[in-house]
């Protein structure tokens, strides 16, 4: 039975306000540091070959790419969420919000559409794969790739929010349907099977 309006199904709403922001911050810092190490290692080749930090004037493109690269990665991240949502038949919507009134976040959402747990896993994880892979290639191959190390590390650390939501969804049984909303998710949990 996959009808969440049928008897026995439970509906649970989970919002961003329920996210443990201290745990989010700690995990985000760990992934930022790890991402920094990985992306610095990737940037060594272009840094040695092109020496992008050879002049103070190079600080201007560095600052520009720090801000622009971070914003571009964020926009691309949400666009990838939206593309995967659309692939499953949803109509994605985009925007920005404030978690617990203090932490800004961008979102792609599709209220009213219900994903299987597997589909939602792909919706949530695809930006981690696609955007980080693209950033790794850019850092490694472009002469100004070293300027993208911080935006890449910021992006990797920002993926932690998606991972924490997935971890919470994974605690619910197979057959659970997930509705992505502006503020979190609504879980439609099927009735448990009676013991034989």
C-alpha positions in Angstrom: 0.0 0.0 0.0 1.5 3.4 -1.0 -1.5 5.7 -0.3 -0.5 8.1 2.5 -4.1 9.2 2.9 -5.1 5.6 3.9 -5.7 4.6 7.5 -2.7 3.6 9.5 -0.2 6.0 7.8 1.4 8.5 10.1 2.5 12.0 9.1 5.4 13.7 10.8 6.6 17.2 10.0 10.2 18.1 10.5 11.4 21.7 10.1 14.8 23.4 9.9 14.1 24.9 13.3 14.5 21.4 14.8 18.0 21.0 13.4 20.7 21.0 16.0 22.6 24.1 14.9 25.6 23.4 17.2 26.0 19.9 15.7 25.6 21.4 12.3 28.3 24.0 13.0 30.7 21.5 14.4 30.3 19.1 11.5 30.4 21.9 9.0 33.7 23.1 10.4 35.2 19.6 10.2 34.1 19.2 6.5 35.4 22.7 5.8 38.8 21.8 7.1 38.8 18.4 5.3 37.6 20.1 2.1 40.3 22.8 2.5 43.0 20.1 2.7 41.6 18.2 -0.3 41.2 21.3 -2.5 44.6 22.8 -1.5 46.2 19.5 -2.6 44.3 19.8 -5.9 45.4 23.4 -6.3 49.1 22.7 -5.9 49.7 21.9 -9.6 48.2 25.1 -11.0 49.7 27.2 -8.1 53.2 25.9 -8.9 52.7 26.2 -12.7 51.0 29.7 -12.7 51.9 31.3 -9.3 48.5 33.1 -9.0 49.7 34.7 -5.8 52.8 36.4 -7.2 51.4 39.9 -7.0 49.3 42.0 -4.6 47.2 42.8 -7.7 46.2 39.1 -7.8 44.3 39.7 -4.5 41.5 41.4 -6.4 40.6 38.4 -8.6 41.1 36.2 -5.5 38.5 38.2 -3.5 36.2 38.4 -6.5 36.3 34.6 -7.0 36.0 34.0 -3.3 32.6 35.9 -3.3 31.5 35.0 -6.8 32.7 31.4 -6.6 30.9 30.9 -3.3 27.6 32.4 -4.7 27.9 30.5 -8.0 28.4 27.2 -6.1 25.4 27.9 -4.0 23.2 28.7 -7.0 24.5 25.6 -8.8 23.8 23.5 -5.8 20.2 24.5 -5.6 19.8 24.2 -9.4 21.0 20.6 -9.2 18.5 19.9 -6.5 15.8 21.4 -8.8 16.9 19.4 -11.8 16.7 16.1 -9.9 13.3 17.1 -8.5 12.1 17.9 -12.0 13.4 14.5 -13.2 11.0 12.8 -10.8 8.1 15.0 -12.0 8.1 17.7 -9.3 7.9 21.4 -10.0 10.8 22.9 -8.0 10.6 26.3 -6.3 13.6 28.3 -5.1 14.3 30.8 -2.4 16.2 31.8 0.7 15.3 31.5 4.4 16.6 31.9 7.9 17.1 28.8 10.1 16.1 29.6 13.7 16.1 33.2 12.8 19.9 33.4 12.6 21.4 31.1 9.9 20.6 32.0 6.3 20.1 29.2 3.8 19.1 28.8 0.2 16.6 26.1 -0.8 15.0 24.2 -3.6 11.7 22.7 -2.7 8.7 21.0 -4.2 5.8 21.2 -1.8 3.0 18.7 -2.4 5.2 16.2 -4.2 6.0 13.0 -2.5 9.3 11.2 -3.1 10.3 7.7 -2.2 13.2 7.5 0.3 15.5 6.5 -2.6 14.3 9.3 -4.8 14.8 11.8 -2.0 18.3 10.5 -1.4 19.2 11.4 -5.0 17.5 14.8 -4.7 19.5 15.5 -1.6 22.9 14.0 -2.6 23.3 14.9 -6.2 24.6 18.4 -5.5 27.3 16.9 -3.3 28.5 14.7 -6.1 28.1 17.1 -9.1 29.1 20.5 -7.6 32.1 19.2 -5.6 33.3 17.2 -8.6 33.0 20.3 -10.9 34.9 22.4 -8.3 37.6 19.8 -8.0 38.1 19.8 -11.7 38.2 23.6 -11.8 40.6 23.9 -8.9 43.0 21.3 -10.5 42.9 22.4 -14.1 42.5 26.2 -14.2 45.4 28.6 -13.7 43.3 30.5 -11.2 42.0 27.3 -9.7 43.8 28.0 -6.3 41.4 31.0 -6.0 38.5 28.6 -5.8 39.8 26.6 -2.8 37.8 28.5 -0.2 34.5 28.5 -2.2 35.0 24.8 -2.8 35.6 24.1 0.9 32.6 26.3 1.8 30.4 24.4 -0.6 31.5 21.0 0.7 30.9 22.1 4.3 27.5 23.5 3.4 26.4 20.0 2.1 26.2 18.9 5.7 22.6 20.2 6.0 21.5 17.9 3.3 23.3 15.0 4.9 21.7 15.6 8.3 18.2 15.7 6.8 19.0 12.4 5.0 20.1 10.8 8.2 16.9 11.8 9.9 14.8 10.5 6.9 16.8 7.2 7.0 15.6 6.5 10.5 12.1 6.0 9.1 11.0 2.6 7.5 11.2 1.7 3.9 8.0 2.8 2.1 8.1 6.2 3.8 7.3 9.0 1.4 9.1 12.3 1.7 7.6 15.7 0.9 10.2 18.5 0.6 8.8 21.8 1.9 10.3 25.3 2.3 11.0 24.8 6.0 11.9 21.1 6.1 10.2 17.8 5.2 6.9 16.1 5.8 7.3 12.3 6.3 4.4 10.0 5.4 5.2 6.8 7.2 3.3 3.6 6.2 1.7 1.4 8.9 4.0 -1.2 10.3 3.3 -4.7 9.2 1.7 -6.9 11.8 3.9 -9.6 13.3 3.3 -13.1 11.7 
